Amino acid sequence: MKRIIASLLAGLCLLALVGCSAGSKADSAAPKDYSQIIHDARTDEDNEYDMIFTKGEDGKFTAIDGYSAEYEADQLNDELKDIVFPLLGLEDGSYESFAASVSSMMVRSYAVAIVKPAEGKTDAVKAALEAYVQSEQQSMEHYLEDQYLVAKAATVTVAPTGEVVLVCAEDHDTILSNIEKALAA
């Protein structure tokens, strides 16, 4: 009788462990909302003035925050595709998903991006975002000293979860820390 009870208890423990491991796999496979992560990492003022955009499964750009509500869908898609998105230098096929907020104003060094690279494209994505940072540094070096310092402090890192993160903003350390915490969660 003791053996039967011990066997049943061992079986229940095994089932509980299998159930727990299946739940954690499902949670880690769930896609992260990079737009929301950037929104939560920034100040209310940044969220009020700076759009966060992403590319949907249909290939069209969408945006939240900033002045995104004032744009019609086609107008937003055209502006992002033709003006803002090329600033980052990301090529189609180099990423699976992303969210980014980039200032297109010539008087402000500002970009925050989270990019999930396509298989084998981490180096290409990192190089594209580093090229953006170098371009910002060159643009601001002899133009606006305060914005040059922002660009000079910018970083492009690969998170332990595999995303490439760009932070070129005045509150760089806080934004980067908040993004890294959210990606790790």
N, CA, C and O of each residue as an XYZ file, in Angstrom:
740
protein
N       0.813     -1.188      0.000
C       0.000      0.000      0.000
C       0.866      1.265      0.000
O       0.565      2.237     -0.694
N       1.953      1.236      0.794
C       2.838      2.395      0.852
C       3.485      2.640     -0.505
O       3.676      3.790     -0.900
N       3.826      1.566     -1.225
C       4.450      1.705     -2.552
C       3.476      2.340     -3.547
O       3.877      3.168     -4.365
N       2.227      1.964     -3.481
C       1.221      2.512     -4.392
C       1.043      4.008     -4.120
O       0.995      4.804     -5.057
N       0.948      4.386     -2.868
C       0.792      5.797     -2.501
C       2.036      6.582     -2.910
O       1.925      7.687     -3.442
N       3.215      6.020     -2.666
C       4.461      6.690     -3.054
C       4.532      6.853     -4.570
O       4.959      7.897     -5.063
N       4.115      5.821     -5.315
C       4.112      5.899     -6.783
C       3.135      6.958     -7.276
O       3.446      7.712     -8.198
N       1.962      7.016     -6.668
C       0.978      8.027     -7.051
C       1.486      9.439     -6.758
O       1.328     10.339     -7.583
N       2.089      9.633     -5.598
C       2.648     10.947     -5.251
C       3.772     11.338     -6.196
O       3.859     12.491     -6.617
N       4.628     10.389     -6.530
C       5.721     10.667     -7.481
C       5.149     11.056     -8.838
O       5.646     11.977     -9.485
N       4.107     10.357     -9.267
C       3.462     10.682    -10.539
C       2.846     12.069    -10.535
O       2.955     12.807    -11.514
N       2.195     12.425     -9.425
C       1.617     13.767     -9.315
C       2.688     14.848     -9.353
O       2.514     15.886     -9.991
N       3.796     14.598     -8.665
C       4.905     15.568     -8.688
C       5.444     15.735    -10.098
O       5.722     16.854    -10.529
N       5.595     14.626    -10.823
C       6.099     14.678    -12.196
C       5.138     15.470    -13.085
O       5.575     16.307    -13.875
N       3.853     15.216    -12.962
C       2.860     15.962    -13.750
C       2.886     17.452    -13.416
O       2.752     18.291    -14.307
N       3.055     17.778    -12.153
C       3.128     19.193    -11.760
C       4.341     19.868    -12.379
O       4.251     21.004    -12.843
N       5.474     19.177    -12.389
C       6.685     19.756    -12.986
C       6.527     19.924    -14.486
O       6.936     20.946    -15.036
N       5.946     18.946    -15.156
C       5.727     19.048    -16.599
C       4.780     20.210    -16.889
O       5.004     20.972    -17.829
N       3.738     20.348    -16.099
C       2.796     21.455    -16.285
C       3.461     22.801    -16.107
O       3.178     23.727    -16.867
N       4.339     22.937    -15.124
C       5.037     24.206    -14.889
C       5.971     24.528    -16.037
O       6.041     25.679    -16.469
N       6.689     23.540    -16.537
C       7.637     23.828    -17.617
C       6.903     24.167    -18.901
O       7.380     24.999    -19.672
N       5.756     23.548    -19.155
C       4.995     23.887    -20.353
C       4.487     25.320    -20.278
O       4.460     26.017    -21.292
N       4.085     25.769    -19.094
C       3.599     27.137    -18.936
C       4.685     28.153    -19.186
O       4.423     29.187    -19.799
N       5.903     27.893    -18.731
C       6.972     28.866    -18.949
C       7.383     28.915    -20.411
O       7.780     29.973    -20.899
N       7.298     27.787    -21.125
C       7.600     27.802    -22.558
C       6.588     28.665    -23.299
O       6.951     29.462    -24.164
N       5.335     28.499    -22.954
C       4.298     29.274    -23.627
C       4.493     30.767    -23.367
O       4.319     31.582    -24.272
N       4.855     31.128    -22.131
C       5.048     32.540    -21.807
C       6.232     33.128    -22.568
O       6.150     34.254    -23.057
N       7.335     32.380    -22.675
C       8.521     32.920    -23.339
C       8.321     33.015    -24.850
O       8.994     33.804    -25.514
N       7.396     32.212    -25.401
C       7.160     32.242    -26.833
C       6.240     33.402    -27.230
O       6.186     33.770    -28.403
N       5.534     33.967    -26.284
C       4.620     35.065    -26.590
C       5.419     36.269    -27.077
O       6.407     36.653    -26.450
N       4.992     36.874    -28.205
C       5.734     38.031    -28.715
C       5.620     39.219    -27.760
O       4.582     39.439    -27.136
N       6.688     39.962    -27.664
C       6.702     41.140    -26.804
C       6.202     42.343    -27.607
O       6.457     42.453    -28.806
N       5.504     43.221    -26.941
C       4.991     44.437    -27.565
C       6.063     45.522    -27.424
O       6.103     46.243    -26.428
N       6.924     45.625    -28.430
C       8.048     46.556    -28.366
C       7.586     48.008    -28.272
O       8.237     48.815    -27.608
N       6.475     48.356    -28.924
C       5.955     49.725    -28.831
C       5.592     50.060    -27.391
O       5.895     51.145    -26.896
N       4.940     49.117    -26.732
C       4.554     49.352    -25.336
C       5.778     49.421    -24.433
O       5.806     50.202    -23.481
N       6.789     48.610    -24.725
C       8.020     48.641    -23.921
C       8.689     50.014    -24.035
O       9.122     50.580    -23.032
N       8.772     50.545    -25.251
C       9.364     51.874    -25.437
C       8.503     52.929    -24.735
O       9.026     53.800    -24.040
N       7.194     52.845    -24.919
C       6.280     53.794    -24.262
C       6.517     53.808    -22.751
O       6.648     54.873    -22.149
N       6.570     52.633    -22.151
C       6.738     52.531    -20.700
C       8.129     52.969    -20.235
O       8.290     53.379    -19.086
N       9.127     52.887    -21.107
C      10.505     53.227    -20.736
C      10.762     54.734    -20.759
O      11.725     55.213    -20.158
N       9.898     55.479    -21.454
C      10.126     56.909    -21.650
C       9.339     57.758    -20.673
O       8.510     57.271    -19.904
N       9.635     59.057    -20.736
C       8.899     60.022    -19.922
C       7.542     60.319    -20.562
O       7.330     60.046    -21.744
N       6.642     60.871    -19.780
C       5.337     61.277    -20.310
C       5.502     62.321    -21.411
O       4.751     62.323    -22.386
N       6.475     63.196    -21.256
C       6.709     64.229    -22.275
C       7.135     63.606    -23.603
O       6.645     64.007    -24.659
N       8.042     62.630    -23.558
C       8.443     61.941    -24.792
C       7.239     61.259    -25.434
O       7.074     61.304    -26.653
N       6.403     60.632    -24.620
C       5.221     59.956    -25.160
C       4.228     60.943    -25.750
O       3.498     60.610    -26.684
N       4.197     62.144    -25.214
C       3.285     63.149    -25.740
C       3.732     63.674    -27.105
O       2.894     63.966    -27.957
N       5.037     63.795    -27.319
C       5.534     64.440    -28.534
C       6.165     63.517    -29.566
O       6.247     63.893    -30.735
N       6.612     62.329    -29.186
C       7.363     61.471    -30.106
C       6.608     60.181    -30.413
O       6.328     59.380    -29.521
N       6.283     59.996    -31.698
C       5.595     58.784    -32.130
C       6.497     57.559    -31.969
O       7.720     57.642    -32.081
N       5.866     56.444    -31.708
C       6.543     55.150    -31.733
C       5.894     54.387    -32.881
O       4.679     54.193    -32.892
N       6.692     53.960    -33.835
C       6.120     53.275    -34.983
C       6.643     51.851    -35.094
O       7.702     51.504    -34.572
N       5.865     51.052    -35.788
C       6.215     49.661    -36.040
C       5.616     49.267    -37.382
O       4.781     49.980    -37.938
N       6.050     48.135    -37.889
C       5.537     47.654    -39.167
C       4.657     46.450    -38.891
O       5.096     45.470    -38.289
N       3.415     46.531    -39.336
C       2.474     45.446    -39.107
C       2.736     44.259    -40.020
O       3.562     44.325    -40.930
N       2.020     43.178    -39.761
C       2.163     41.981    -40.586
C       1.770     42.244    -42.030
O       2.243     41.556    -42.934
N       0.910     43.233    -42.258
C       0.486     43.567    -43.619
C       1.517     44.433    -44.347
O       1.310     44.800    -45.504
N       2.634     44.764    -43.670
C       3.685     45.565    -44.290
C       3.487     47.062    -44.153
O       4.339     47.836    -44.590
N       2.388     47.486    -43.559
C       2.128     48.912    -43.378
C       2.553     49.344    -41.989
O       2.477     48.574    -41.031
N       3.001     50.589    -41.892
C       3.427     51.145    -40.620
C       2.225     51.605    -39.809
O       1.230     52.090    -40.349
N       2.345     51.441    -38.518
C       1.366     51.976    -37.582
C       2.146     52.730    -36.518
O       3.355     52.546    -36.380
N       1.458     53.576    -35.769
C       2.143     54.365    -34.748
C       1.233     54.611    -33.558
O       0.007     54.625    -33.666
N       1.883     54.804    -32.419
C       1.200     55.241    -31.209
C       1.950     56.451    -30.676
O       3.070     56.739    -31.099
N       1.333     57.143    -29.759
C       1.930     58.292    -29.075
C       2.194     59.454    -30.026
O       1.894     59.386    -31.218
N       2.751     60.501    -29.479
C       3.058     61.686    -30.263
C       1.838     62.196    -31.004
O       0.741     62.257    -30.450
N       2.036     62.556    -32.248
C       0.970     63.100    -33.072
C       0.367     62.049    -33.994
O      -0.224     62.393    -35.017
N       0.508     60.788    -33.649
C       0.049     59.711    -34.528
C      -1.455     59.774    -34.808
O      -1.889     59.379    -35.890
N      -2.243     60.254    -33.875
C      -3.690     60.312    -34.071
C      -4.090     61.332    -35.136
O      -5.198     61.266    -35.669
N      -3.212     62.261    -35.446
C      -3.514     63.294    -36.434
C      -3.261     62.834    -37.865
O      -3.607     63.545    -38.808
N      -2.668     61.668    -38.041
C      -2.364     61.161    -39.370
C      -3.411     60.168    -39.841
O      -3.924     59.373    -39.055
N      -3.725     60.218    -41.126
C      -4.515     59.162    -41.735
C      -3.559     57.993    -41.984
O      -2.350     58.189    -42.105
N      -4.101     56.793    -42.058
C      -3.264     55.589    -42.158
C      -2.300     55.650    -43.348
O      -1.114     55.362    -43.187
N      -2.783     56.017    -44.528
C      -1.905     56.057    -45.709
C      -0.853     57.147    -45.586
O       0.300     56.941    -45.964
N      -1.235     58.297    -45.064
C      -0.297     59.400    -44.883
C       0.801     59.002    -43.904
O       1.977     59.269    -44.151
N       0.431     58.369    -42.801
C       1.397     57.906    -41.813
C       2.334     56.889    -42.438
O       3.549     56.967    -42.255
N       1.784     55.941    -43.169
C       2.591     54.900    -43.799
C       3.600     55.502    -44.770
O       4.771     55.123    -44.762
N       3.153     56.438    -45.608
C       4.049     57.057    -46.590
C       5.166     57.852    -45.921
O       6.329     57.743    -46.308
N       4.812     58.651    -44.918
C       5.820     59.481    -44.255
C       6.865     58.626    -43.539
O       8.064     58.888    -43.628
N       6.399     57.617    -42.838
C       7.339     56.757    -42.123
C       8.211     55.975    -43.092
O       9.422     55.866    -42.903
N       7.592     55.436    -44.124
C       8.328     54.622    -45.101
C       9.357     55.455    -45.870
O      10.473     54.996    -46.115
N       8.987     56.659    -46.242
C       9.845     57.475    -47.103
C      10.809     58.392    -46.364
O      11.866     58.726    -46.899
N      10.469     58.808    -45.148
C      11.287     59.799    -44.457
C      11.961     59.239    -43.207
O      13.187     59.267    -43.095
N      11.175     58.739    -42.283
C      11.718     58.361    -40.979
C      12.431     57.005    -41.013
O      13.554     56.881    -40.522
N      11.790     56.005    -41.582
C      12.356     54.660    -41.541
C      13.740     54.560    -42.201
O      14.608     53.872    -41.663
N      13.975     55.207    -43.328
C      15.317     55.124    -43.932
C      16.440     55.675    -43.043
O      17.602     55.309    -43.219
N      16.102     56.544    -42.099
C      17.126     57.057    -41.189
C      17.803     55.924    -40.423
O      18.997     56.003    -40.135
N      17.060     54.876    -40.090
C      17.614     53.763    -39.320
C      18.413     52.788    -40.175
O      19.233     52.036    -39.647
N      18.194     52.787    -41.467
C      18.972     51.939    -42.361
C      18.636     50.453    -42.292
O      19.424     49.623    -42.744
N      17.495     50.109    -41.740
C      17.112     48.701    -41.653
C      16.518     48.247    -42.985
O      15.643     48.907    -43.545
N      16.999     47.127    -43.476
C      16.505     46.595    -44.735
C      15.424     45.557    -44.476
O      15.475     44.824    -43.488
N      14.431     45.501    -45.386
C      13.424     44.453    -45.278
C      14.135     43.103    -45.290
O      15.074     42.885    -46.056
N      13.677     42.221    -44.442
C      14.286     40.903    -44.342
C      15.377     40.818    -43.288
O      15.820     39.722    -42.946
N      15.819     41.959    -42.766
C      16.870     41.934    -41.742
C      16.289     41.833    -40.338
O      17.025     41.625    -39.374
N      14.975     41.978    -40.220
C      14.350     41.939    -38.904
C      13.034     41.169    -38.976
O      12.388     41.083    -40.020
N      12.664     40.611    -37.819
C      11.360     39.964    -37.694
C      10.320     40.960    -37.227
O       9.196     40.978    -37.727
N      10.700     41.792    -36.262
C       9.796     42.822    -35.759
C      10.628     43.929    -35.129
O      11.809     43.753    -34.830
N       9.984     45.074    -34.934
C      10.670     46.210    -34.324
C       9.656     47.247    -33.892
O       8.492     47.214    -34.291
N      10.122     48.159    -33.074
C       9.408     49.398    -32.772
C      10.490     50.459    -32.629
O      11.584     50.185    -32.136
N      10.172     51.666    -33.062
C      11.171     52.736    -32.991
C      10.490     54.085    -32.871
O       9.355     54.280    -33.304
N      11.216     54.999    -32.273
C      10.807     56.382    -32.184
C      12.022     57.199    -32.589
O      13.061     57.146    -31.931
N      11.890     57.957    -33.677
C      13.023     58.695    -34.231
C      12.600     60.122    -34.510
O      11.553     60.363    -35.112
N      13.409     61.060    -34.074
C      13.142     62.463    -34.383
C      13.662     62.754    -35.781
O      14.821     62.484    -36.097
N      12.797     63.306    -36.607
C      13.233     63.695    -37.952
C      13.615     65.171    -37.989
O      13.926     65.711    -39.050
N      13.592     65.821    -36.828
C      13.971     67.236    -36.737
C      15.500     67.339    -36.728
O      16.169     66.586    -36.020
N      16.026     68.229    -37.480
C      17.486     68.389    -37.599
C      18.117     68.986    -36.343
O      19.343     69.037    -36.247
N      17.325     69.435    -35.390
C      17.872     70.088    -34.201
C      17.801     69.190    -32.964
O      18.010     69.665    -31.848
N      17.513     67.911    -33.147
C      17.380     67.026    -31.999
C      17.925     65.641    -32.313
O      17.522     65.013    -33.292
N      18.845     65.169    -31.473
C      19.341     63.799    -31.557
C      18.452     62.941    -30.676
O      18.534     62.991    -29.449
N      17.600     62.153    -31.320
C      16.694     61.318    -30.551
C      16.284     60.107    -31.375
O      15.744     60.237    -32.473
N      16.547     58.943    -30.832
C      16.065     57.694    -31.421
C      16.095     56.612    -30.350
O      17.074     56.465    -29.619
N      15.012     55.866    -30.275
C      14.928     54.709    -29.399
C      14.331     53.606    -30.256
O      13.281     53.794    -30.871
N      14.991     52.461    -30.302
C      14.500     51.362    -31.139
C      14.782     50.020    -30.476
O      15.793     49.833    -29.798
N      13.862     49.104    -30.694
C      14.040     47.711    -30.307
C      13.794     46.904    -31.572
O      12.720     46.991    -32.168
N      14.778     46.124    -31.982
C      14.677     45.355    -33.218
C      14.972     43.888    -32.930
O      16.011     43.552    -32.363
N      14.052     43.028    -33.323
C      14.298     41.589    -33.253
C      14.828     41.172    -34.610
O      14.073     41.125    -35.581
N      16.126     40.866    -34.695
C      16.716     40.553    -35.994
C      16.193     39.234    -36.555
O      15.808     38.337    -35.806
N      16.186     39.131    -37.868
C      15.887     37.864    -38.517
C      17.054     36.913    -38.237
O      18.135     37.345    -37.838
N      16.828     35.645    -38.447
C      17.856     34.630    -38.210
C      19.157     35.003    -38.931
O      19.168     35.197    -40.147
N      20.239     35.100    -38.176
C      21.554     35.387    -38.743
C      21.796     36.842    -39.121
O      22.809     37.148    -39.750
N      20.898     37.740    -38.756
C      21.011     39.150    -39.164
C      21.330     40.097    -38.012
O      21.238     41.313    -38.178
N      21.700     39.568    -36.853
C      21.981     40.433    -35.704
C      23.085     41.428    -36.022
O      22.948     42.615    -35.725
N      24.171     40.970    -36.617
C      25.289     41.870    -36.930
C      24.883     42.952    -37.921
O      25.305     44.101    -37.787
N      24.067     42.599    -38.917
C      23.624     43.580    -39.919
C      22.728     44.639    -39.275
O      22.852     45.826    -39.577
N      21.830     44.212    -38.392
C      20.938     45.157    -37.713
C      21.752     46.068    -36.800
O      21.548     47.281    -36.775
N      22.671     45.473    -36.053
C      23.505     46.265    -35.145
C      24.329     47.283    -35.936
O      24.450     48.436    -35.523
N      24.890     46.866    -37.058
C      25.692     47.772    -37.891
C      24.844     48.917    -38.443
O      25.309     50.055    -38.506
N      23.608     48.629    -38.842
C      22.727     49.684    -39.365
C      22.419     50.720    -38.293
O      22.443     51.921    -38.560
N      22.132     50.259    -37.088
C      21.816     51.195    -36.006
C      23.055     51.958    -35.545
O      22.959     53.126    -35.170
N      24.208     51.311    -35.570
C      25.459     52.016    -35.248
C      25.768     53.082    -36.299
O      26.297     54.143    -35.969
N      25.442     52.804    -37.558
C      25.639     53.795    -38.619
C      24.742     55.013    -38.381
O      25.151     56.147    -38.628
N      23.518     54.773    -37.899
C      22.636     55.882    -37.549
C      23.289     56.756    -36.474
O      23.304     57.981    -36.593
N      23.827     56.127    -35.430
C      24.464     56.862    -34.330
C      25.646     57.672    -34.859
O      25.794     58.843    -34.509
N      26.478     57.076    -35.686
C      27.632     57.790    -36.247
C      27.184     58.986    -37.086
O      27.795     60.053    -37.039
N      26.122     58.795    -37.847
C      25.589     59.894    -38.657
C      25.091     61.034    -37.778
O      25.330     62.203    -38.078
N      24.401     60.697    -36.698
C      23.928     61.720    -35.757
C      25.104     62.465    -35.137
O      25.073     63.689    -35.008
N      26.136     61.726    -34.756
C      27.305     62.360    -34.148
C      27.962     63.324    -35.130
O      28.330     64.437    -34.756
N      28.110     62.904    -36.374
C      28.723     63.765    -37.387
C      27.865     64.999    -37.674
O      28.383     66.101    -37.858
N      26.546     64.799    -37.710
C      25.639     65.915    -37.988
C      25.675     66.968    -36.898
O      25.595     68.164    -37.181
N      25.795     66.532    -35.660
C      25.698     67.450    -34.529
C      27.039     67.972    -34.020
O      27.069     68.932    -33.250
N      28.140     67.362    -34.432
C      29.449     67.697    -33.859
C      29.772     69.187    -33.926
O      30.276     69.748    -32.954
N      29.495     69.826    -35.037
C      29.815     71.252    -35.189
C      28.556     72.096    -35.341
O      28.611     73.222    -35.835
N      27.420     71.545    -34.914
C      26.144     72.230    -35.102
C      25.517     72.602    -33.758
O      25.361     73.782    -33.447
N      25.160     71.593    -32.968
C      24.548     71.835    -31.659
C      25.275     70.990    -30.619
O      25.139     69.767    -30.596
N      26.040     71.648    -29.766
C      26.889     70.926    -28.813
C      26.079     70.027    -27.873
O      26.480     68.891    -27.619
N      24.946     70.515    -27.353
C      24.166     69.694    -26.425
C      23.630     68.433    -27.104
O      23.583     67.368    -26.489
N      23.229     68.552    -28.370
C      22.720     67.383    -29.098
C      23.859     66.450    -29.526
O      23.671     65.239    -29.646
N      25.024     67.023    -29.750
C      26.198     66.182    -30.026
C      26.514     65.313    -28.815
O      26.844     64.137    -28.969
N      26.418     65.869    -27.627
C      26.678     65.090    -26.414
C      25.656     63.959    -26.242
O      26.001     62.873    -25.775
N      24.411     64.217    -26.617
C      23.385     63.168    -26.589
C      23.765     62.058    -27.573
O      23.733     60.877    -27.228
N      24.121     62.442    -28.787
C      24.496     61.449    -29.800
C      25.763     60.705    -29.402
O      25.889     59.506    -29.653
N      26.688     61.403    -28.789
C      27.950     60.783    -28.361
C      27.706     59.716    -27.285
O      28.437     58.728    -27.219
N      26.694     59.908    -26.453
C      26.387     58.958    -25.375
C      25.488     57.811    -25.841
O      25.218     56.891    -25.068
N      25.030     57.852    -27.069
C      24.117     56.826    -27.584
C      24.776     55.449    -27.582
O      25.990     55.317    -27.733
N      23.939     54.429    -27.405
C      24.451     53.064    -27.435
C      23.571     52.185    -28.302
O      22.371     52.413    -28.452
N      24.209     51.175    -28.866
C      23.530     50.102    -29.567
C      24.020     48.825    -28.898
O      25.212     48.519    -28.920
N      23.087     48.081    -28.301
C      23.454     46.869    -27.583
C      22.569     45.712    -28.033
O      21.486     45.904    -28.586
N      23.066     44.511    -27.779
C      22.262     43.318    -28.018
C      21.833     42.806    -26.650
O      22.666     42.440    -25.821
N      20.529     42.784    -26.426
C      19.981     42.318    -25.146
C      20.187     40.809    -25.017
O      20.292     40.114    -26.027
N      20.247     40.297    -23.793
C      20.367     38.848    -23.592
C      19.256     38.055    -24.287
O      19.429     36.876    -24.597
N      18.121     38.707    -24.527
C      17.000     38.050    -25.200
C      17.123     38.085    -26.718
O      16.275     37.528    -27.416
N      18.176     38.738    -27.247
C      18.451     38.724    -28.684
C      18.082     39.976    -29.443
O      18.511     40.142    -30.584
N      17.300     40.867    -28.853
C      16.926     42.094    -29.548
C      18.110     43.064    -29.576
O      18.932     43.100    -28.660
N      18.170     43.847    -30.654
C      19.153     44.919    -30.751
C      18.440     46.191    -30.293
O      17.366     46.526    -30.791
N      19.051     46.890    -29.340
C      18.424     48.077    -28.735
C      19.288     49.298    -29.024
O      20.495     49.295    -28.782
N      18.650     50.335    -29.543
C      19.291     51.630    -29.782
C      18.670     52.633    -28.826
O      17.448     52.745    -28.737
N      19.522     53.363    -28.111
C      19.035     54.472    -27.284
C      19.937     55.673    -27.528
O      21.119     55.671    -27.185
N      19.346     56.696    -28.128
C      20.012     57.976    -28.366
C      19.033     59.031    -27.855
O      18.211     59.557    -28.606
N      19.143     59.326    -26.562
C      18.180     60.227    -25.934
C      18.795     60.873    -24.711
O      19.778     60.371    -24.166
N      18.224     61.981    -24.279
C      18.751     62.720    -23.136
C      18.772     61.894    -21.853
O      19.721     62.007    -21.076
N      17.781     61.088    -21.614
C      17.721     60.279    -20.402
C      18.142     58.838    -20.724
O      17.482     57.874    -20.340
N      19.246     58.734    -21.430
C      19.754     57.485    -21.987
C      19.783     56.321    -20.999
O      19.212     55.264    -21.267
N      20.441     56.509    -19.866
C      20.632     55.410    -18.907
C      19.308     54.870    -18.374
O      19.133     53.657    -18.262
N      18.388     55.752    -18.049
C      17.093     55.328    -17.518
C      16.288     54.581    -18.577
O      15.711     53.532    -18.294
N      16.249     55.114    -19.787
C      15.498     54.472    -20.861
C      16.075     53.092    -21.161
O      15.327     52.122    -21.278
N      17.379     52.997    -21.285
C      18.016     51.705    -21.579
C      17.743     50.710    -20.465
O      17.410     49.557    -20.742
N      17.873     51.118    -19.233
C      17.610     50.243    -18.102
C      16.168     49.739    -18.104
O      15.915     48.556    -17.878
N      15.220     50.652    -18.362
C      13.816     50.264    -18.393
C      13.524     49.275    -19.518
O      12.750     48.336    -19.332
N      14.133     49.478    -20.673
C      13.936     48.563    -21.801
C      14.520     47.191    -21.482
O      13.878     46.169    -21.722
N      15.739     47.170    -20.941
C      16.374     45.888    -20.622
C      15.560     45.099    -19.596
O      15.429     43.880    -19.712
N      15.013     45.793    -18.591
C      14.177     45.117    -17.587
C      12.929     44.536    -18.227
O      12.548     43.403    -17.933
N      12.290     45.304    -19.097
C      11.050     44.839    -19.743
C      11.326     43.666    -20.677
O      10.522     42.736    -20.746
N      12.439     43.691    -21.393
C      12.760     42.582    -22.293
C      13.066     41.311    -21.512
O      12.749     40.209    -21.959
N      13.675     41.466    -20.355
C      14.042     40.299    -19.526
C      12.834     39.697    -18.822
O      12.855     38.524    -18.449
N      11.787     40.486    -18.639
C      10.599     40.012    -17.891
C       9.864     38.918    -18.636
O       8.852     38.413    -18.151
